[in-house]
Amino acid sequence: MKPTTNKNLARNLKRIFALAVAFGVAWLIYMVAVIMMPTNDFSGFDGMVGFMFQVIFGAIIAAVITGISALLGFAIRKYIPVKFQPNRLVHSLIVLLSLFFLLFGTSIGLAQKYTDQETGIIVNHLNGVVAVVCYVLIVFCIANWPMMRKIVSDPSALK
């Protein structure tokens, strides 16, 4: 077993920080979605008691999505050559486009009609498939944010 160097420790701490940020963002997006979801028998903001359980359930969902994203990202980093892996620009564009669709998806026609079962009012909300795909893409890109690689001009320095 190799001894841990400062470089490996720093890289691992950066990855742990990226996973913590991904978990926090996943939990935050989940909580905003719960509050904005139309109230029905399954979910939605229906009072403080229900909201307390949604906080716990949000943490569980965020942990599962972040964990799956981390495992998938590890497989991508391990088995796909570096030159074919997406860079920071690609990750940034995916996060920004996903946020755009989450925030403005209903305005550009990605809406789905829901009927409030208590009042019978028809409400337009973001399509569920678009919301879940954007949510997973945001968490995946943040959890697997590309770390800086040191460019070495002299290959003999690597030995």
NORGIJO-V56360 format. One record per residue. N is the residue number from 1. SS is DSSP state (H for helix, E for strand, L for the rest). OMEGA is omega in degrees with one decimal (* if undefined). Layout:
BEGIN
N,SS,OMEGA
N,SS,OMEGA
END
This chain:
BEGIN
1,L,-178.1
2,L,174.7
3,L,179.9
4,L,177.8
5,L,178.6
6,H,-180.0
7,H,178.2
8,H,178.8
9,H,179.2
10,H,179.6
11,H,178.5
12,H,177.6
13,H,176.4
14,H,180.0
15,H,177.1
16,H,177.2
17,H,178.2
18,H,178.3
19,H,177.7
20,H,177.2
21,H,178.4
22,H,177.6
23,H,179.8
24,H,178.5
25,H,178.7
26,H,179.2
27,H,-179.4
28,H,179.0
29,H,178.3
30,H,-177.8
31,H,176.8
32,H,179.2
33,H,179.0
34,H,-179.4
35,H,-177.0
36,H,-177.9
37,L,176.5
38,L,-178.2
39,L,174.4
40,L,-176.4
41,L,-174.6
42,L,-170.7
43,L,-178.1
44,L,-179.0
45,L,-177.5
46,L,177.8
47,L,-174.3
48,H,179.8
49,H,176.5
50,H,-179.4
51,H,178.2
52,H,178.1
53,H,178.1
54,H,177.1
55,H,179.8
56,H,180.0
57,H,176.5
58,H,178.0
59,H,178.9
60,H,179.4
61,H,179.8
62,H,179.6
63,H,179.9
64,H,-179.1
65,H,179.3
66,H,178.5
67,H,177.8
68,H,178.2
69,H,179.7
70,H,179.0
71,H,178.4
72,H,177.7
73,H,176.7
74,H,178.8
75,H,178.5
76,H,-179.7
77,H,-176.4
78,H,-170.1
79,H,178.3
80,L,-179.8
81,L,-174.7
82,H,-176.3
83,H,177.9
84,H,179.3
85,L,-179.9
86,L,179.9
87,L,-177.3
88,H,-179.6
89,H,179.8
90,H,178.5
91,H,179.6
92,H,179.7
93,H,178.5
94,H,178.9
95,H,-179.0
96,H,177.8
97,H,178.4
98,H,176.2
99,H,177.8
100,H,-180.0
101,H,177.3
102,H,-176.2
103,H,-172.3
104,H,-177.4
105,L,179.9
106,L,179.9
107,L,-178.2
108,L,172.0
109,L,177.4
110,L,-174.0
111,E,176.3
112,E,-177.8
113,E,176.1
114,E,176.4
115,E,176.4
116,L,-172.6
117,L,179.5
118,L,-175.6
119,L,-178.5
120,L,-179.5
121,L,177.4
122,E,-175.8
123,E,174.4
124,E,175.4
125,E,179.6
126,E,178.2
127,L,-176.0
128,H,-179.8
129,H,178.8
130,H,-178.9
131,H,-178.5
132,H,179.3
133,H,178.9
134,H,178.1
135,H,-178.8
136,H,178.8
137,H,178.7
138,H,-178.6
139,H,-179.9
140,H,-177.3
141,H,179.4
142,H,-179.4
143,H,-177.3
144,L,-179.8
145,L,-178.3
146,L,177.7
147,L,178.3
148,L,174.0
149,L,179.4
150,L,179.1
151,L,-178.5
152,L,-179.7
153,L,-179.2
154,L,-177.9
155,H,179.6
156,H,179.3
157,H,-179.9
158,H,-177.9
159,L,*
END
